[in-house]
Amino acid sequence: MFSITRINLHGQNTEFRKDKLTGLRCRINPSREERNLNHFIQPVTFTGSETCPFCPDNIEKMTPCFDNGKRIKTGESVTFPNSFPFGENHIVTVMTRKHYPGEITENQITDSLRGQYDGLYKKEDYNSINWNYLTSAGASMIHPHLQGFSGRVPTYLNSLYIEKSREYFQKKGKNYWQQLSESEKESERYLFGDEIVWCANPVPIGEKEIRGYLPICSFEEFREFIPEASAGIKKVIGIYQKAGNHAFNMSIRFGKSGHESYFRAHISMIARIDPNPMSFTDSAFMERLHFEPVIMTVPEMIRERYGR
Ligand SMILES: [Zn+2]
């Protein structure tokens, strides 16, 4: 009735589970409990802190290196493997030297996306680049950072988009995403952009979902579009700020080479409600934009640990 695929990621056992009835999936990494988020009592510090591993004084001492013993530095961004991975080749890019810059520049976004591009070395796999901004969007660290991972299997929602696009192509002989971006560009939901077309999603999967439709499919082709993608992301952040939303999630979804006839990469951003800037949530980009929750507790441990 369900399947379990166990993967060892940097010495941590991670399970990919799938409910065979519905196809719904989750990822379980019990090591993530070590982050003690369930007992987090310290308020967020908006000034640089001695305990923040992403601050410049700590980053070299407190974050891991790639297998070559290095971190990737692009502009002021620093990219390295995630200490608590829930995906293959799961990397983090710290975007700014400043702990809480308030404003993130277009250049900082560009450098950070380049860091992600270079850090995701399995470019031929299924890749995504993701961002939880502020704790009310599920970020456990206030210091701005991107997360990317690649894998042999796309996330649940990315799989759904790719599979359904393939079916659409088989039935209609057309690329759904190309058709969608062309028609949305003529609609009242169109916002800006030409090569990358930015529109409000007519059926949003989160508050004020805005999508940037890229004219490419695979991750390998993304590098040359990074500056334009960054300019668009910065504009969407501006729209959210104008609307009073400061927290947001973002995912950039990619197909693979060979999927060009039916799939297109796109950027999806959703605003999060932050009535309280100190608020934390366990609903982040995996839950909100990939529909594949990241879980800490193995279900078989619940009875043993708490049930008697
Ligand atoms: Zn910091």
Boltz pocket constraint, residues with backbone or C-beta under 6 A from the ligand:
constraints:
  - pocket:
      binder: B
      contacts: [[A, 48], [A, 49], [A, 52], [A, 53], [A, 54], [A, 55], [A, 56], [A, 97], [A, 98], [A, 99], [A, 100], [A, 143]]
      max_distance: 6.0
